[in-house]
Amino acid sequence: MEQRISLVTLGVTDLETAKSFYTALGWRGQEAEETFFFQASGQAMVLWSRERLAEDCGVQDPGPVAFGGIALAHNVRSAAEVDELLEAAVRAGGRITRPAGTTFYGGYAGVFADPEGHLWEVAHNEGFPLAEDGSLTLPDFDAK
């Protein structure tokens, strides 16, 4: 198996609210068959009915949970961008779950939850530089 994530699908109970939240953050996408697709560099993020996603995956949906064991991350180029994006998330209808601050690895990060409770870490990490197109390449940890 090649190491790749092609799509990340977020199950949502209210597609319109979720779509409005992400478009308010500047994401642009398109709707197809009650599903909304956002291009995200070389991957895509998808908003789809939570009920239909669970059915498609062959699992029972326990309903909203306090923590689902996953967080998405959006790395930015500066600490100021962390603060700006967290503020934009709140204005768009999200909530801060961890205010921005210095991290154990020497970076700067905070976390917000979208209106459906999906968690996003917004981080600036000098050790994970971003290419001009925004892509991230992990450093060679063995070289340290």
N, C-alpha and C positions, 0 to 999 in steps of 0.2 A: 504494500500500500504506500503510495506517495504521501508525504507529509503535506497536507493541505486542508484548509477549511474553505469551502466554496460558498456556503450559505449559513447564516445564523438566522433561525426563525424564532420570533418571539410570539408566543401565544397570547392573544389579547381578548378581553371580553367586549371591548368597545373600539372597533377599528377606527371610527372617525376621530375619537379623542386621541388615540395613539398616533394616528397619522398627523393630526394637528400639532401634537407635541413635538414630533420630530421635524416637521416642516418649520415650526417656530424656531428650532435650533439651527435651521439653515440646510437641512437635508432635503434633497430633491429626489423624487421617484415617480413611479407610475403604478396605476392599479390595473390588475388583471384578474378577473374571476373572483371577486371578493377577497383579494390578497393584494397587499401593497409592497412593492419592491423598491429598495434604495440601493444604488450602486455605492460601494464603499471600497475605494481603491480596487484591488484585484478580487474582492469578495462582494457579496451582497447581503444585506440585512432584509428580512422579510417580516411583515406583520400579517398574522393570519388568526383566524378564530381559534381561541384556546381549546374549545370543545372539539373542533374538527382536527386540530393538530394532535390532540391526545388520541382521538379515534384513529387517525392516520398512522400514528406510532404504535398502536396496539396496546395502549395503557389506559388505566382509569385516571381521570383528573380528580385529585383530592380537593380541588378548589384552591383559592388563594392561600398561600402559606407565607409565614413570616420570613422564611429564608429558604430558598430552593437549592442552595449549594453551588450557585454559579454567579459570577460577576463578569461583566464585560469591561473592557478598559479602552480608554481613548487617550493616547499620549499626545502631548502638545509640546511646543517649542520653548515655552517659558513659564515661570511660576505665575506671572500676570495672566497668562491665558487660562491657567487652571481656575483662578478666581473669576475671570470673565465668563467661562463656560458654566461654572456652577451657578452664577447669578442668572445667566440666561435660562438654565434649566428650571430654576425657581419661577422666573417670570412666565415660562411656558406651561407651568402646572406641575412640575416635579417637586421633590422635597429633598433636602440635604439630610443624609444619614450619617455622614462623617464630615465635619467641617475641614476645609483645607488646612494643611499644616506640614511641617517637616516630617519626613518619613524615616524609618529605621535605616534605610539604605542611602540616606542623604539627599533624597529627592524632595519633591513637594507634591502633595496629592490630597484629594478629597473625593467623596462619593455622594452621588445622588441616586434617587429612585425615580423612575418615570411614573406616570399615572397608574400603571398596572403593577408597579412594585419591582420591575426589573432594575437591577443594580448596575450602575456605571461608575467605575473609578476614572477620574480625570487626573492624569499624572504628568509631571515633568521630571524626567530622569536623565541626567547627563550621561549615564552609562548605557542608555538605549537611544542613541541619536536617530533622528528621523531623516530620511532621504528627502530630496526636494519634493517628491510626489506624496510625501507623508507616510511612506512605507517604513516599517521597522525591521531591522535585521538584528537578531540577538548577537551579543558579543561572544567571543570565544572564551568561555569561563575557565577552560583548562590553561589558557595562556597567562593567567594571573598568578 
